[in-house]
């Protein structure tokens, strides 16, 4: 009865599995795919050149024993190495190589493996750089962990470089981040098995990218203890790679990253212009992705706007999901401050919380920094936090809101102009003069502030956004139809123009 490649390889795996550890078996042998069996030569496909090199360095005896047992002493093994995953228009490219350590002859030096790596690297766009960057070092006794000077690779002791304070529980959800947070949670619950691989989170400075991706890592570590999660900044990745080149330990560097189950690379834009580092990350990305490992990245801009990165990398960044983080709206800023207060056990009056949320509207990091500064001032001065103290203490930190057109100023100006008490603008009264003043104030709030309709309504006695829309439309219609009313608006607009 003739054998096929799948049967032969399945039998080989049983032999190999009985001699190596379960984790090594899952990492280095489960991803292999049998391709064909011809004239006692078994062809197997491996995800990358680094994968091939690692097998040749560490498991050649196990492979030789299994092949001999299945195909006899004349049996041989060849590799089909994936050197480019391709895309929807182009099939993956592979390179077929014989095992560098044939059963028929003695174990050779690293020369054959080094030549194979150079040949596969030359199929890429950065031929010279790739050939230099993937040169294998002599076979080491210890694989180096780039984060630790010298330590045997034991996944139970590898550090993930995560900050345990970053969790989903303290990551406030709002319209500005709902898609990214939902995608991150899906990845954290089922790493490597969703269509969000890779997951790219992008946004400006201080919007919570690092918090979100580290929350993903911490959730996976808590729920999948057998997974090796690694967080690393693109800058640190680059520095590690440069050091591995300097110390002739490139293969150790690559082997370490191939052990990762979930790779989180922060600020990928810093790989720009670093061709050799991009070449290394390209191969690591290919291996991890094909092996079903999860890749999460952050950037300060979407992939289409990244410059200095190879097209083949950018195309891979688009394989999964790209989600953005935007500046938090007023309600989200309020929730962030309240959450921070709860975490730190501090009490701040509601009007101060509202003042801070309105005044600092750029990013989360600045908002938290302002809150910390306010608490420090309160502690040093031994005073309870109130609105006046907040304005005085933060005068040089936040933009001085009294010097610009804001809701308070608009409400006060309109109340004085129409001669109605300020508090009635927020009350439920339907007196004509109050309604007119309120509608005009809402109109100017929409025109001069960045508040959402919902936020404006909140500042006028908790009214909903439809009331604000009606008020703005009513004022607009009166400007067009009533000359006297149009004059009123012109006069009020002058009061705001100088602010």
Buried (B, 14 or more C-beta within 10 A) or exposed (E): EEBEBEBBBEBBBEBBBEEBEEBBBBBBBEBBBBBBBEEBBBBBBBBBBBBBBBBBBBBBEBBBBBBBEBBEEEBBBBBBBBBBBEEEEEEEBBBEBBBBBBBEEEEEEBEBBBEBBBBBBBBBEBEEBBBBBBBBBEEEEEBBBBBEEEBEBEBEEBEBBBBEEBBBEBBBBBEBBEBBBEBBBBBBBBBBEBEBBBBBBBBBEBBBBBBBBBBBBBBBBEEBEEBBBBBBBBEBBBEBBEEBBEEEBBBBBBBBBBBBBBBBBBBBBBBEEBBBBBBBBBBBBBBBBBBEBBBBBBBBEBBEEBEEBBEBBEBBBBBBBBBBBBBBBBBBBBBBBBBBBEEEEBEBEEEBBBBBBBBBBBBBBBBBBBBEBBBEBBEEEEEEBEEEBBBEBBEEBBEEBEEEBBBBBBBBBBBEBBEBEBEBBBEEBEEEEBBBBBBBBBBBBBEBBEBBBBBBBBBBBEBEBEBBBEBBEBBEEBBEEEEEBEEBBEEBEEBBEEE
